[in-house]
Amino acid sequence: MKRMIATLTATALVFVGPILSAQAQPAKGAPAAYERVREVMNDRFKDMKLTGDPDKDFAAILIAHHEDLIFLARTQLEHGADEQLRRVAQKILDEEQKQISELKEWQVRNRQADYRARLDQPPHGSGPLDQRGTQTAQATPAPIAPAPAAAPAQPAPAASQAPMVSGTVEKVDTAQNKITLDHGAIPNLNMDAMTMVFRVQDPALLKGVKAGDKVQFQADRVNGQISVISIRKGR
């Protein structure tokens, strides 16, 4: 009888053991991947050097925040299995990349010699948080400056004048006439290598272009907006 019980117990352990082990086994590589996400998110802001310019620092910190969310979302898409959470992660990728592109476009515009935040921009340090009860200044309303006349539309720059830049297509949005490119530096715009959503000057440029394509393109400012003015598939 004792021998029979021992045999049944051993059989049960052999049968149950692997099932329990399979249930406890995490996705391959996931613990290390998420530990890396945590390290990057903790270290990024600690190591960031601020300029003292509130506009530049706001943009830089916000870009870092969006990039952290993208890193986290990509890790979930690589290791996660839940369908709902994967949809959330994909939505984060789409929305955060758009925010990064807008902020980086501002950074490029901010470096232009003719950049002005606004006509009546106060000096740094004179914002509401720096004011201490100066209600007398509010008694007399400041004169309203006339609105500047709208600048005439600028013709598109000649494509031959802008340098050709290598890039990889990450997304094509024909409905919005936009393309997301992971590209090298763009010298004429003083833009570093990055991933950015560009407007396309001519919707026909997107014909035959798809995600994953290696391309050569030219970009410049058209009517105050950074736009792709020519594009062709790379060899």
Solvent accessible surface area in square Angstrom, and as a share of the most:
residue,aa,sasa,rsa
1,M,172,0.77
2,K,175,0.74
3,R,202,0.74
4,M,119,0.53
5,I,93,0.47
6,A,63,0.49
7,T,80,0.46
8,L,115,0.57
9,T,71,0.41
10,A,54,0.42
11,T,82,0.47
12,A,50,0.39
13,L,121,0.60
14,V,113,0.65
15,F,141,0.59
16,V,63,0.36
17,G,33,0.32
18,P,84,0.53
19,I,83,0.42
20,L,105,0.52
21,S,70,0.45
22,A,72,0.56
23,Q,138,0.61
24,A,82,0.64
25,Q,126,0.56
26,P,75,0.47
27,A,52,0.40
28,K,192,0.81
29,G,41,0.39
30,A,15,0.12
31,P,83,0.52
32,A,74,0.57
33,A,23,0.18
34,Y,80,0.30
35,E,70,0.31
36,R,134,0.49
37,V,4,0.03
38,R,141,0.52
39,E,71,0.32
40,V,28,0.16
41,M,66,0.29
42,N,98,0.50
43,D,59,0.31
44,R,67,0.24
45,F,82,0.34
46,K,153,0.65
47,D,100,0.52
48,M,50,0.22
49,K,186,0.79
50,L,110,0.55
51,T,96,0.56
52,G,64,0.62
53,D,34,0.17
54,P,71,0.45
55,D,61,0.32
56,K,86,0.37
57,D,18,0.09
58,F,127,0.53
59,A,3,0.02
60,A,33,0.26
61,I,67,0.34
62,L,51,0.25
63,I,13,0.07
64,A,4,0.03
65,H,80,0.36
66,H,17,0.08
67,E,54,0.24
68,D,3,0.01
69,L,43,0.21
70,I,12,0.06
71,F,64,0.27
72,L,60,0.30
73,A,3,0.02
74,R,127,0.46
75,T,8,0.05
76,Q,31,0.14
77,L,40,0.20
78,E,133,0.60
79,H,39,0.17
80,G,20,0.19
81,A,98,0.76
82,D,73,0.38
83,E,123,0.55
84,Q,115,0.51
85,L,97,0.48
86,R,90,0.33
87,R,140,0.51
88,V,74,0.42
89,A,3,0.02
90,Q,83,0.37
91,K,123,0.52
92,I,45,0.23
93,L,28,0.14
94,D,64,0.33
95,E,83,0.37
96,E,23,0.10
97,Q,26,0.11
98,K,100,0.43
99,Q,76,0.34
100,I,5,0.03
101,S,4,0.03
102,E,91,0.41
103,L,26,0.13
104,K,28,0.12
105,E,24,0.11
106,W,41,0.14
107,Q,45,0.20
108,V,0,0.00
109,R,86,0.32
110,N,27,0.14
111,R,106,0.39
112,Q,50,0.22
113,A,107,0.83
114,D,117,0.60
115,Y,48,0.18
116,R,171,0.62
117,A,52,0.40
118,R,131,0.48
119,L,140,0.69
120,D,105,0.55
121,Q,75,0.33
122,P,51,0.32
123,P,105,0.66
124,H,106,0.47
125,G,55,0.53
126,S,39,0.25
127,G,26,0.25
128,P,117,0.74
129,L,160,0.80
130,D,79,0.41
131,Q,87,0.39
132,R,182,0.66
133,G,67,0.65
134,T,71,0.41
135,Q,135,0.60
136,T,120,0.70
137,A,74,0.58
138,Q,134,0.59
139,A,81,0.63
140,T,106,0.62
141,P,112,0.71
142,A,82,0.64
143,P,128,0.81
144,I,169,0.86
145,A,69,0.54
146,P,120,0.75
147,A,93,0.72
148,P,97,0.61
149,A,99,0.77
150,A,100,0.77
151,A,86,0.66
152,P,117,0.73
153,A,87,0.68
154,Q,104,0.46
155,P,119,0.75
156,A,41,0.32
157,P,35,0.22
158,A,51,0.39
159,A,42,0.33
160,S,105,0.67
161,Q,144,0.64
162,A,5,0.04
163,P,48,0.30
164,M,71,0.32
165,V,9,0.05
166,S,65,0.42
167,G,8,0.08
168,T,35,0.20
169,V,2,0.01
170,E,73,0.33
171,K,101,0.43
172,V,38,0.22
173,D,45,0.23
174,T,94,0.54
175,A,92,0.71
176,Q,114,0.51
177,N,54,0.28
178,K,53,0.22
179,I,1,0.00
180,T,11,0.07
181,L,0,0.00
182,D,64,0.33
183,H,8,0.04
184,G,28,0.27
185,A,62,0.48
186,I,1,0.00
187,P,96,0.61
188,N,63,0.33
189,L,3,0.02
190,N,82,0.42
191,M,3,0.02
192,D,94,0.48
193,A,67,0.52
194,M,27,0.12
195,T,28,0.16
196,M,1,0.00
197,V,31,0.18
198,F,0,0.00
199,R,83,0.30
200,V,12,0.07
201,Q,81,0.36
202,D,66,0.34
203,P,72,0.45
204,A,68,0.53
205,L,41,0.20
206,L,7,0.03
207,K,179,0.76
208,G,54,0.52
209,V,18,0.10
210,K,121,0.51
211,A,63,0.49
212,G,51,0.49
213,D,18,0.10
214,K,128,0.54
215,V,2,0.01
216,Q,51,0.23
217,F,0,0.00
218,Q,12,0.05
219,A,0,0.00
220,D,30,0.16
221,R,58,0.21
222,V,19,0.11
223,N,84,0.43
224,G,39,0.38
225,Q,80,0.35
226,I,1,0.01
227,S,7,0.05
228,V,1,0.00
229,I,14,0.07
230,S,25,0.16
231,I,24,0.12
232,R,144,0.52
233,K,105,0.45
234,G,26,0.25
235,R,288,1.05
